[in-house]
């Protein structure tokens, strides 16, 4: 499974896992900007950086 492999790789690298938070981020974007977005897995995990790129989602 690709998701499990990505989570395992992120855990090994010490990179924060974005999967759980990207749904919350998409909901926040919908509430604040009034449009539904699909946050890609490759989006930055830093909230400030990701918020600057919402026009690309």
C-alpha distance matrix in Angstrom:
0.0 3.8 5.6 5.5 6.3 8.8 10.2 10.8 12.4 14.4 15.6 16.8 18.6 20.1 19.1 19.2 16.1 16.8 14.3 16.8 19.8 19.1 19.7 23.0 23.9 23.5 25.7 28.2 28.4 29.1 31.8 33.5 33.3 33.4 30.5 26.9 24.4 20.8 19.9 17.5 14.9 17.2 20.2 22.3 21.6 25.4 26.8 30.0 28.4 25.9 28.9 30.8 28.2 27.9 29.9 27.1 24.5
3.8 0.0 3.8 5.5 5.1 6.1 8.6 9.8 10.4 12.1 14.1 15.3 16.4 18.1 16.6 16.9 13.9 14.3 12.3 15.3 17.9 16.8 18.0 21.2 21.6 21.3 23.9 26.1 26.0 27.0 29.8 31.2 30.9 31.2 28.3 24.8 22.0 18.3 17.1 14.3 11.6 13.6 16.7 18.9 18.6 22.4 24.0 26.9 25.1 22.7 25.8 27.4 24.8 24.7 26.7 23.8 21.4
5.6 3.8 0.0 3.8 5.4 5.1 6.2 8.6 9.8 10.5 12.3 14.3 15.3 16.3 14.6 14.2 10.8 11.2 8.8 11.7 14.4 13.7 14.8 17.9 18.6 18.6 20.9 23.1 23.4 24.4 27.0 28.4 28.5 28.9 26.2 22.7 20.1 16.5 15.0 12.9 9.9 12.5 15.1 17.0 16.1 19.9 21.2 24.4 23.0 20.5 23.5 25.5 23.2 22.9 25.3 22.7 20.0
5.5 5.5 3.8 0.0 3.8 5.4 5.1 6.1 8.6 9.8 10.5 12.4 14.3 15.2 14.4 14.3 11.3 12.7 10.7 12.9 16.0 16.1 17.3 19.9 20.9 21.4 23.5 25.5 26.2 27.3 29.6 31.1 31.5 31.9 29.5 26.0 23.5 20.0 18.3 16.3 13.0 15.3 17.8 19.1 17.8 21.4 23.0 26.3 25.1 23.0 26.0 28.1 26.1 26.0 28.5 26.1 23.5
6.3 5.1 5.4 3.8 0.0 3.8 5.5 5.1 6.1 8.6 9.8 10.6 12.3 14.1 13.5 14.3 12.0 13.7 12.5 15.3 17.8 17.7 19.4 22.1 22.5 23.0 25.6 27.3 27.6 29.1 31.5 32.7 32.8 33.5 30.9 27.6 24.7 21.1 19.2 16.6 13.1 14.5 17.5 18.7 17.8 21.4 23.5 26.5 24.8 23.1 26.4 28.1 25.9 26.3 28.7 26.0 23.8
8.8 6.1 5.1 5.4 3.8 0.0 3.8 5.4 5.0 6.1 8.6 9.9 10.5 12.0 10.6 11.3 9.0 10.3 9.7 12.9 14.9 14.6 16.8 19.3 19.3 20.0 22.8 24.2 24.4 26.2 28.6 29.5 29.5 30.5 28.0 24.9 21.8 18.4 16.0 13.4 9.8 11.0 13.8 14.9 14.1 17.7 19.9 22.8 21.0 19.3 22.7 24.3 22.3 22.8 25.3 22.6 20.6
10.2 8.6 6.2 5.1 5.5 3.8 0.0 3.8 5.4 5.1 6.1 8.7 9.9 10.4 9.3 9.3 6.7 9.1 8.5 10.8 13.2 13.8 15.8 17.8 18.4 19.6 21.9 23.2 24.0 25.8 27.8 28.8 29.4 30.4 28.2 25.1 22.4 19.2 16.6 14.8 11.1 12.7 14.8 15.3 13.5 17.0 19.0 22.2 21.0 19.4 22.6 24.6 23.0 23.4 26.3 24.0 21.7
10.8 9.8 8.6 6.1 5.1 5.4 3.8 0.0 3.8 5.4 5.1 6.3 8.7 9.9 10.2 11.2 9.6 12.5 12.2 14.3 16.7 17.5 19.6 21.5 22.0 23.4 25.7 26.9 27.7 29.6 31.5 32.5 33.1 34.2 32.0 28.9 26.1 22.8 20.3 18.2 14.4 15.5 17.8 18.0 16.2 19.5 21.9 25.0 23.7 22.4 25.8 27.6 26.1 26.8 29.6 27.2 25.1
12.4 10.4 9.8 8.6 6.1 5.0 5.4 3.8 0.0 3.8 5.4 5.1 6.3 8.6 8.5 10.6 9.8 12.4 13.0 15.6 17.3 17.7 20.3 22.2 22.1 23.5 26.2 27.1 27.5 29.6 31.8 32.3 32.7 34.1 31.8 28.9 25.7 22.5 19.7 17.2 13.4 13.6 16.2 16.1 15.0 18.1 21.0 23.6 21.9 21.0 24.6 26.0 24.4 25.5 28.2 25.6 24.0
14.4 12.1 10.5 9.8 8.6 6.1 5.1 5.4 3.8 0.0 3.8 5.4 5.1 6.0 5.0 6.8 6.5 9.3 10.7 13.1 14.2 15.0 17.9 19.3 19.1 20.9 23.5 24.1 24.6 27.0 28.9 29.3 29.8 31.4 29.4 26.8 23.7 20.7 17.6 15.6 11.9 12.0 13.8 13.2 11.6 14.6 17.4 20.2 18.7 18.0 21.5 23.0 21.8 22.9 25.8 23.6 22.0
15.6 14.1 12.3 10.5 9.8 8.6 6.1 5.1 5.4 3.8 0.0 3.8 5.5 5.1 6.3 7.6 7.7 11.3 12.4 13.9 15.4 16.9 19.5 20.6 20.9 23.0 25.1 25.7 26.7 29.1 30.6 31.1 32.1 33.7 31.9 29.2 26.3 23.5 20.4 18.8 15.1 15.6 17.0 16.1 13.9 16.5 19.2 22.1 21.2 20.6 23.8 25.7 24.8 25.8 28.9 26.9 25.2
16.8 15.3 14.3 12.4 10.6 9.9 8.7 6.3 5.1 5.4 3.8 0.0 3.8 5.5 7.7 10.3 11.0 14.4 15.7 17.5 18.9 20.1 22.9 24.1 24.0 26.1 28.5 28.9 29.7 32.2 33.9 34.2 35.0 36.7 34.8 32.1 29.0 26.1 23.0 20.9 17.2 17.1 18.9 17.9 16.1 18.6 21.7 24.2 22.9 22.7 26.2 27.6 26.6 28.0 30.9 28.7 27.3
18.6 16.4 15.3 14.3 12.3 10.5 9.9 8.7 6.3 5.1 5.5 3.8 0.0 3.8 5.3 8.8 10.4 13.3 15.5 17.5 18.1 19.1 22.3 23.3 22.7 24.9 27.5 27.6 28.1 30.8 32.5 32.5 33.1 35.1 33.3 30.9 27.6 24.9 21.6 19.5 15.9 15.1 16.7 15.2 13.8 15.9 19.3 21.5 20.0 20.1 23.7 24.8 23.9 25.7 28.5 26.3 25.3
20.1 18.1 16.3 15.2 14.1 12.0 10.4 9.9 8.6 6.0 5.1 5.5 3.8 0.0 3.8 6.4 8.9 12.1 14.6 15.9 16.2 17.8 20.9 21.4 21.0 23.6 25.9 25.7 26.6 29.4 30.7 30.7 31.7 33.8 32.3 30.0 27.0 24.7 21.2 19.7 16.3 15.8 16.6 14.6 12.4 14.1 17.3 19.6 18.7 19.0 22.3 23.7 23.4 25.0 28.1 26.3 25.2
19.1 16.6 14.6 14.4 13.5 10.6 9.3 10.2 8.5 5.0 6.3 7.7 5.3 3.8 0.0 3.8 6.4 8.9 11.8 13.5 13.4 14.5 17.9 18.4 17.7 20.2 22.7 22.5 23.1 26.0 27.5 27.3 28.1 30.2 28.7 26.5 23.4 21.1 17.5 16.1 12.9 12.2 12.8 10.9 8.8 10.9 14.1 16.5 15.3 15.4 18.7 20.2 19.7 21.2 24.3 22.5 21.4
19.2 16.9 14.2 14.3 14.3 11.3 9.3 11.2 10.6 6.8 7.6 10.3 8.8 6.4 3.8 0.0 3.8 6.2 9.3 10.3 9.9 11.6 14.8 15.0 14.6 17.3 19.5 19.2 20.3 23.1 24.3 24.4 25.5 27.5 26.1 23.9 21.2 19.1 15.6 14.9 12.0 12.1 11.9 10.1 7.0 9.2 11.7 14.6 14.2 13.7 16.7 18.8 18.5 19.5 22.9 21.5 20.0
16.1 13.9 10.8 11.3 12.0 9.0 6.7 9.6 9.8 6.5 7.7 11.0 10.4 8.9 6.4 3.8 0.0 3.8 5.8 7.2 7.9 9.4 12.2 13.1 13.2 15.4 17.5 18.0 19.1 21.4 22.9 23.5 24.5 26.1 24.4 21.9 19.2 16.8 13.6 12.9 9.8 11.0 11.3 10.7 7.8 10.8 12.6 16.0 15.5 14.1 17.0 19.4 18.5 18.9 22.3 20.7 18.6
16.8 14.3 11.2 12.7 13.7 10.3 9.1 12.5 12.4 9.3 11.3 14.4 13.3 12.1 8.9 6.2 3.8 0.0 3.8 5.7 5.4 5.8 9.0 10.2 9.8 11.8 14.2 14.8 15.5 17.8 19.6 20.1 20.9 22.4 20.7 18.2 15.4 13.2 9.9 9.7 7.2 8.8 8.3 8.4 5.9 9.2 10.3 13.8 13.2 11.1 13.9 16.4 15.3 15.3 18.7 17.3 15.0
14.3 12.3 8.8 10.7 12.5 9.7 8.5 12.2 13.0 10.7 12.4 15.7 15.5 14.6 11.8 9.3 5.8 3.8 0.0 3.8 5.6 5.5 7.4 9.6 10.2 11.3 13.4 14.9 15.8 17.4 19.3 20.6 21.3 22.1 20.2 17.1 14.7 12.0 9.6 9.5 7.1 10.1 10.3 11.4 9.5 12.8 13.3 16.8 16.3 13.6 16.0 18.8 17.2 16.6 19.7 18.2 15.3
16.8 15.3 11.7 12.9 15.3 12.9 10.8 14.3 15.6 13.1 13.9 17.5 17.5 15.9 13.5 10.3 7.2 5.7 3.8 0.0 3.8 5.8 6.3 7.5 9.3 10.9 12.0 13.5 15.2 16.6 17.9 19.5 20.8 21.5 20.1 17.2 15.5 13.4 11.4 12.3 10.6 13.4 12.9 13.5 10.9 13.5 13.2 17.0 17.3 14.7 16.4 19.6 18.7 17.6 21.0 20.1 17.1
19.8 17.9 14.4 16.0 17.8 14.9 13.2 16.7 17.3 14.2 15.4 18.9 18.1 16.2 13.4 9.9 7.9 5.4 5.6 3.8 0.0 3.8 5.5 5.2 6.1 8.6 9.9 10.5 12.3 14.2 15.3 16.4 17.8 19.0 17.9 15.6 13.8 12.4 9.9 11.5 10.5 12.7 11.1 11.2 8.6 10.5 9.6 13.4 14.0 11.5 12.9 16.3 15.7 14.7 18.3 17.8 15.1
19.1 16.8 13.7 16.1 17.7 14.6 13.8 17.5 17.7 15.0 16.9 20.1 19.1 17.8 14.5 11.6 9.4 5.8 5.5 5.8 3.8 0.0 3.8 5.4 4.8 6.0 8.5 9.6 10.3 12.2 14.1 15.1 15.8 16.8 15.2 12.6 10.3 8.7 6.2 8.1 8.0 10.4 8.7 9.9 8.5 10.8 9.8 13.1 13.1 9.8 11.4 14.5 13.2 11.9 15.2 14.5 11.5
19.7 18.0 14.8 17.3 19.4 16.8 15.8 19.6 20.3 17.9 19.5 22.9 22.3 20.9 17.9 14.8 12.2 9.0 7.4 6.3 5.5 3.8 0.0 3.8 5.3 5.0 6.2 8.6 9.8 10.6 12.4 14.3 15.1 15.4 13.9 11.0 9.7 8.5 7.6 10.2 10.6 13.5 12.0 13.6 12.2 14.3 12.6 15.9 16.2 12.8 13.5 16.8 15.6 13.4 16.5 16.2 12.7
23.0 21.2 17.9 19.9 22.1 19.3 17.8 21.5 22.2 19.3 20.6 24.1 23.3 21.4 18.4 15.0 13.1 10.2 9.6 7.5 5.2 5.4 3.8 0.0 3.8 5.4 5.1 6.1 8.6 9.8 10.5 12.2 13.9 14.6 14.0 11.9 11.2 11.1 9.9 12.9 13.3 15.6 13.4 14.1 12.3 13.4 11.0 14.2 15.4 12.4 12.4 16.1 15.7 13.5 16.9 17.3 14.2
23.9 21.6 18.6 20.9 22.5 19.3 18.4 22.0 22.1 19.1 20.9 24.0 22.7 21.0 17.7 14.6 13.2 9.8 10.2 9.3 6.1 4.8 5.3 3.8 0.0 3.8 5.4 5.0 6.1 8.6 9.8 10.5 11.7 13.1 12.3 10.6 9.3 9.6 7.7 10.9 11.9 13.6 10.8 11.3 10.2 10.9 8.3 11.1 12.1 8.9 8.7 12.3 11.9 9.9 13.4 13.9 11.3
23.5 21.3 18.6 21.4 23.0 20.0 19.6 23.4 23.5 20.9 23.0 26.1 24.9 23.6 20.2 17.3 15.4 11.8 11.3 10.9 8.6 6.0 5.0 5.4 3.8 0.0 3.8 5.4 5.1 6.2 8.7 10.0 10.3 10.9 9.3 7.0 5.9 6.6 6.2 9.9 11.9 13.9 11.4 13.1 12.8 13.9 11.5 13.8 14.2 10.6 10.2 13.3 12.1 9.2 12.1 12.6 9.3
25.7 23.9 20.9 23.5 25.6 22.8 21.9 25.7 26.2 23.5 25.1 28.5 27.5 25.9 22.7 19.5 17.5 14.2 13.4 12.0 9.9 8.5 6.2 5.1 5.4 3.8 0.0 3.8 5.4 5.0 6.2 8.6 9.9 9.8 9.4 7.6 8.3 9.7 10.0 13.6 15.3 17.5 15.1 16.3 15.5 16.3 13.3 15.7 16.8 13.5 12.4 15.7 15.1 12.0 14.7 15.8 12.7
28.2 26.1 23.1 25.5 27.3 24.2 23.2 26.9 27.1 24.1 25.7 28.9 27.6 25.7 22.5 19.2 18.0 14.8 14.9 13.5 10.5 9.6 8.6 6.1 5.0 5.4 3.8 0.0 3.8 5.4 5.1 6.1 8.3 9.4 9.9 9.5 9.9 11.7 11.2 14.9 16.6 18.1 15.1 15.6 14.7 14.6 11.2 13.0 14.7 11.9 10.0 13.5 13.7 10.9 13.8 15.5 13.1
28.4 26.0 23.4 26.2 27.6 24.4 24.0 27.7 27.5 24.6 26.7 29.7 28.1 26.6 23.1 20.3 19.1 15.5 15.8 15.2 12.3 10.3 9.8 8.6 6.1 5.1 5.4 3.8 0.0 3.8 5.5 5.2 5.6 7.3 7.1 7.2 7.2 9.8 9.7 13.4 15.7 16.9 13.7 14.7 14.8 14.7 11.4 12.6 13.5 10.5 8.4 11.2 11.0 7.7 10.2 12.2 10.0
29.1 27.0 24.4 27.3 29.1 26.2 25.8 29.6 29.6 27.0 29.1 32.2 30.8 29.4 26.0 23.1 21.4 17.8 17.4 16.6 14.2 12.2 10.6 9.8 8.6 6.2 5.0 5.4 3.8 0.0 3.8 5.6 5.5 4.9 4.8 4.9 7.0 10.0 11.2 15.0 17.6 19.2 16.4 17.9 18.0 18.3 15.1 16.4 17.3 14.1 12.1 14.7 14.0 10.4 12.1 14.0 11.5
31.8 29.8 27.0 29.6 31.5 28.6 27.8 31.5 31.8 28.9 30.6 33.9 32.5 30.7 27.5 24.3 22.9 19.6 19.3 17.9 15.3 14.1 12.4 10.5 9.8 8.7 6.2 5.1 5.5 3.8 0.0 3.8 5.9 5.6 7.6 8.6 10.7 13.6 14.4 18.2 20.4 22.0 19.0 19.9 19.5 19.2 15.7 16.8 18.5 15.7 13.2 16.0 16.2 12.8 14.6 17.0 14.8
33.5 31.2 28.4 31.1 32.7 29.5 28.8 32.5 32.3 29.3 31.1 34.2 32.5 30.7 27.3 24.4 23.5 20.1 20.6 19.5 16.4 15.1 14.3 12.2 10.5 10.0 8.6 6.1 5.2 5.6 3.8 0.0 3.8 5.8 8.2 10.1 11.5 14.7 14.9 18.5 20.9 21.9 18.5 19.0 19.0 18.1 14.4 14.7 16.4 14.2 11.1 13.4 14.2 11.2 12.8 15.7 14.3
33.3 30.9 28.5 31.5 32.8 29.5 29.4 33.1 32.7 29.8 32.1 35.0 33.1 31.7 28.1 25.5 24.5 20.9 21.3 20.8 17.8 15.8 15.1 13.9 11.7 10.3 9.9 8.3 5.6 5.5 5.9 3.8 0.0 3.8 5.6 8.4 9.8 13.3 14.0 17.5 20.4 21.1 17.9 18.9 19.6 18.9 15.6 15.5 16.5 14.1 11.1 12.6 12.8 9.4 10.1 13.2 12.2
33.4 31.2 28.9 31.9 33.5 30.5 30.4 34.2 34.1 31.4 33.7 36.7 35.1 33.8 30.2 27.5 26.1 22.4 22.1 21.5 19.0 16.8 15.4 14.6 13.1 10.9 9.8 9.4 7.3 4.9 5.6 5.8 3.8 0.0 3.8 6.9 9.7 13.3 15.0 18.5 21.5 22.7 19.9 21.3 21.9 21.8 18.4 18.9 19.8 17.0 14.3 16.1 15.7 12.0 12.4 15.1 13.4
30.5 28.3 26.2 29.5 30.9 28.0 28.2 32.0 31.8 29.4 31.9 34.8 33.3 32.3 28.7 26.1 24.4 20.7 20.2 20.1 17.9 15.2 13.9 14.0 12.3 9.3 9.4 9.9 7.1 4.8 7.6 8.2 5.6 3.8 0.0 3.8 6.4 10.1 12.2 15.6 18.8 20.1 17.6 19.6 20.5 20.9 18.0 18.7 18.9 15.8 13.8 15.4 14.1 10.4 10.5 12.5 10.4
26.9 24.8 22.7 26.0 27.6 24.9 25.1 28.9 28.9 26.8 29.2 32.1 30.9 30.0 26.5 23.9 21.9 18.2 17.1 17.2 15.6 12.6 11.0 11.9 10.6 7.0 7.6 9.5 7.2 4.9 8.6 10.1 8.4 6.9 3.8 0.0 3.8 7.0 9.6 12.9 16.0 17.8 15.8 18.2 18.9 19.9 17.3 18.7 18.7 15.1 14.0 16.0 14.2 10.5 11.3 12.2 9.2
24.4 22.0 20.1 23.5 24.7 21.8 22.4 26.1 25.7 23.7 26.3 29.0 27.6 27.0 23.4 21.2 19.2 15.4 14.7 15.5 13.8 10.3 9.7 11.2 9.3 5.9 8.3 9.9 7.2 7.0 10.7 11.5 9.8 9.7 6.4 3.8 0.0 3.8 6.1 9.3 12.6 14.1 12.2 14.8 15.9 17.2 15.2 16.6 16.0 12.3 11.9 13.7 11.4 8.0 9.2 9.2 5.8
20.8 18.3 16.5 20.0 21.1 18.4 19.2 22.8 22.5 20.7 23.5 26.1 24.9 24.7 21.1 19.1 16.8 13.2 12.0 13.4 12.4 8.7 8.5 11.1 9.6 6.6 9.7 11.7 9.8 10.0 13.6 14.7 13.3 13.3 10.1 7.0 3.8 0.0 3.8 6.2 9.4 11.4 10.3 13.4 14.5 16.6 15.2 17.2 16.1 12.3 13.0 14.9 12.1 9.6 11.0 9.8 6.0
19.9 17.1 15.0 18.3 19.2 16.0 16.6 20.3 19.7 17.6 20.4 23.0 21.6 21.2 17.5 15.6 13.6 9.9 9.6 11.4 9.9 6.2 7.6 9.9 7.7 6.2 10.0 11.2 9.7 11.2 14.4 14.9 14.0 15.0 12.2 9.6 6.1 3.8 0.0 3.8 6.6 8.3 6.7 9.8 10.7 12.9 12.0 14.2 12.9 9.2 10.7 12.7 10.0 8.3 10.8 9.2 5.9
17.5 14.3 12.9 16.3 16.6 13.4 14.8 18.2 17.2 15.6 18.8 20.9 19.5 19.7 16.1 14.9 12.9 9.7 9.5 12.3 11.5 8.1 10.2 12.9 10.9 9.9 13.6 14.9 13.4 15.0 18.2 18.5 17.5 18.5 15.6 12.9 9.3 6.2 3.8 0.0 3.8 5.3 5.4 9.1 10.6 13.5 13.6 15.7 13.6 10.4 12.8 14.1 11.1 10.5 12.4 9.8 7.2
14.9 11.6 9.9 13.0 13.1 9.8 11.1 14.4 13.4 11.9 15.1 17.2 15.9 16.3 12.9 12.0 9.8 7.2 7.1 10.6 10.5 8.0 10.6 13.3 11.9 11.9 15.3 16.6 15.7 17.6 20.4 20.9 20.4 21.5 18.8 16.0 12.6 9.4 6.6 3.8 0.0 3.8 5.5 8.5 9.2 12.7 13.6 16.2 14.1 11.4 14.4 15.9 13.3 13.4 15.7 13.1 10.8
17.2 13.6 12.5 15.3 14.5 11.0 12.7 15.5 13.6 12.0 15.6 17.1 15.1 15.8 12.2 12.1 11.0 8.8 10.1 13.4 12.7 10.4 13.5 15.6 13.6 13.9 17.5 18.1 16.9 19.2 22.0 21.9 21.1 22.7 20.1 17.8 14.1 11.4 8.3 5.3 3.8 0.0 3.8 6.4 8.5 11.6 13.1 15.0 12.3 10.2 13.7 14.4 11.7 12.8 14.9 12.0 10.8
20.2 16.7 15.1 17.8 17.5 13.8 14.8 17.8 16.2 13.8 17.0 18.9 16.7 16.6 12.8 11.9 11.3 8.3 10.3 12.9 11.1 8.7 12.0 13.4 10.8 11.4 15.1 15.1 13.7 16.4 19.0 18.5 17.9 19.9 17.6 15.8 12.2 10.3 6.7 5.4 5.5 3.8 0.0 3.8 6.3 8.8 9.8 11.4 8.9 6.5 9.9 10.8 8.5 9.6 12.1 9.9 8.8
22.3 18.9 17.0 19.1 18.7 14.9 15.3 18.0 16.1 13.2 16.1 17.9 15.2 14.6 10.9 10.1 10.7 8.4 11.4 13.5 11.2 9.9 13.6 14.1 11.3 13.1 16.3 15.6 14.7 17.9 19.9 19.0 18.9 21.3 19.6 18.2 14.8 13.4 9.8 9.1 8.5 6.4 3.8 0.0 3.8 5.5 7.5 8.9 6.3 5.3 9.1 9.9 8.8 10.7 13.5 12.0 11.6
21.6 18.6 16.1 17.8 17.8 14.1 13.5 16.2 15.0 11.6 13.9 16.1 13.8 12.4 8.8 7.0 7.8 5.9 9.5 10.9 8.6 8.5 12.2 12.3 10.2 12.8 15.5 14.7 14.8 18.0 19.5 19.0 19.6 21.9 20.5 18.9 15.9 14.5 10.7 10.6 9.2 8.5 6.3 3.8 0.0 3.8 6.1 8.8 7.7 6.8 10.1 11.9 11.5 12.7 16.1 15.0 13.9
25.4 22.4 19.9 21.4 21.4 17.7 17.0 19.5 18.1 14.6 16.5 18.6 15.9 14.1 10.9 9.2 10.8 9.2 12.8 13.5 10.5 10.8 14.3 13.4 10.9 13.9 16.3 14.6 14.7 18.3 19.2 18.1 18.9 21.8 20.9 19.9 17.2 16.6 12.9 13.5 12.7 11.6 8.8 5.5 3.8 0.0 3.8 5.6 5.4 6.1 8.6 10.2 11.1 12.6 16.0 15.6 15.1
26.8 24.0 21.2 23.0 23.5 19.9 19.0 21.9 21.0 17.4 19.2 21.7 19.3 17.3 14.1 11.7 12.6 10.3 13.3 13.2 9.6 9.8 12.6 11.0 8.3 11.5 13.3 11.2 11.4 15.1 15.7 14.4 15.6 18.4 18.0 17.3 15.2 15.2 12.0 13.6 13.6 13.1 9.8 7.5 6.1 3.8 0.0 3.8 5.5 5.1 6.0 8.7 10.0 10.7 14.2 14.7 13.9
30.0 26.9 24.4 26.3 26.5 22.8 22.2 25.0 23.6 20.2 22.1 24.2 21.5 19.6 16.5 14.6 16.0 13.8 16.8 17.0 13.4 13.1 15.9 14.2 11.1 13.8 15.7 13.0 12.6 16.4 16.8 14.7 15.5 18.9 18.7 18.7 16.6 17.2 14.2 15.7 16.2 15.0 11.4 8.9 8.8 5.6 3.8 0.0 3.8 5.5 5.2 6.5 9.1 10.5 13.5 14.5 14.6
28.4 25.1 23.0 25.1 24.8 21.0 21.0 23.7 21.9 18.7 21.2 22.9 20.0 18.7 15.3 14.2 15.5 13.2 16.3 17.3 14.0 13.1 16.2 15.4 12.1 14.2 16.8 14.7 13.5 17.3 18.5 16.4 16.5 19.8 18.9 18.7 16.0 16.1 12.9 13.6 14.1 12.3 8.9 6.3 7.7 5.4 5.5 3.8 0.0 3.8 5.5 5.3 6.8 9.3 12.0 12.2 12.8
25.9 22.7 20.5 23.0 23.1 19.3 19.4 22.4 21.0 18.0 20.6 22.7 20.1 19.0 15.4 13.7 14.1 11.1 13.6 14.7 11.5 9.8 12.8 12.4 8.9 10.6 13.5 11.9 10.5 14.1 15.7 14.2 14.1 17.0 15.8 15.1 12.3 12.3 9.2 10.4 11.4 10.2 6.5 5.3 6.8 6.1 5.1 5.5 3.8 0.0 3.8 5.3 5.2 6.6 9.9 9.8 9.6
28.9 25.8 23.5 26.0 26.4 22.7 22.6 25.8 24.6 21.5 23.8 26.2 23.7 22.3 18.7 16.7 17.0 13.9 16.0 16.4 12.9 11.4 13.5 12.4 8.7 10.2 12.4 10.0 8.4 12.1 13.2 11.1 11.1 14.3 13.8 14.0 11.9 13.0 10.7 12.8 14.4 13.7 9.9 9.1 10.1 8.6 6.0 5.2 5.5 3.8 0.0 3.8 5.4 5.5 8.7 10.1 10.1
30.8 27.4 25.5 28.1 28.1 24.3 24.6 27.6 26.0 23.0 25.7 27.6 24.8 23.7 20.2 18.8 19.4 16.4 18.8 19.6 16.3 14.5 16.8 16.1 12.3 13.3 15.7 13.5 11.2 14.7 16.0 13.4 12.6 16.1 15.4 16.0 13.7 14.9 12.7 14.1 15.9 14.4 10.8 9.9 11.9 10.2 8.7 6.5 5.3 5.3 3.8 0.0 3.8 5.9 7.7 9.1 10.5
28.2 24.8 23.2 26.1 25.9 22.3 23.0 26.1 24.4 21.8 24.8 26.6 23.9 23.4 19.7 18.5 18.5 15.3 17.2 18.7 15.7 13.2 15.6 15.7 11.9 12.1 15.1 13.7 11.0 14.0 16.2 14.2 12.8 15.7 14.1 14.2 11.4 12.1 10.0 11.1 13.3 11.7 8.5 8.8 11.5 11.1 10.0 9.1 6.8 5.2 5.4 3.8 0.0 3.8 5.4 5.6 7.1
27.9 24.7 22.9 26.0 26.3 22.8 23.4 26.8 25.5 22.9 25.8 28.0 25.7 25.0 21.2 19.5 18.9 15.3 16.6 17.6 14.7 11.9 13.4 13.5 9.9 9.2 12.0 10.9 7.7 10.4 12.8 11.2 9.4 12.0 10.4 10.5 8.0 9.6 8.3 10.5 13.4 12.8 9.6 10.7 12.7 12.6 10.7 10.5 9.3 6.6 5.5 5.9 3.8 0.0 3.8 5.3 5.2
29.9 26.7 25.3 28.5 28.7 25.3 26.3 29.6 28.2 25.8 28.9 30.9 28.5 28.1 24.3 22.9 22.3 18.7 19.7 21.0 18.3 15.2 16.5 16.9 13.4 12.1 14.7 13.8 10.2 12.1 14.6 12.8 10.1 12.4 10.5 11.3 9.2 11.0 10.8 12.4 15.7 14.9 12.1 13.5 16.1 16.0 14.2 13.5 12.0 9.9 8.7 7.7 5.4 3.8 0.0 3.8 5.7
27.1 23.8 22.7 26.1 26.0 22.6 24.0 27.2 25.6 23.6 26.9 28.7 26.3 26.3 22.5 21.5 20.7 17.3 18.2 20.1 17.8 14.5 16.2 17.3 13.9 12.6 15.8 15.5 12.2 14.0 17.0 15.7 13.2 15.1 12.5 12.2 9.2 9.8 9.2 9.8 13.1 12.0 9.9 12.0 15.0 15.6 14.7 14.5 12.2 9.8 10.1 9.1 5.6 5.3 3.8 0.0 3.8
24.5 21.4 20.0 23.5 23.8 20.6 21.7 25.1 24.0 22.0 25.2 27.3 25.3 25.2 21.4 20.0 18.6 15.0 15.3 17.1 15.1 11.5 12.7 14.2 11.3 9.3 12.7 13.1 10.0 11.5 14.8 14.3 12.2 13.4 10.4 9.2 5.8 6.0 5.9 7.2 10.8 10.8 8.8 11.6 13.9 15.1 13.9 14.6 12.8 9.6 10.1 10.5 7.1 5.2 5.7 3.8 0.0
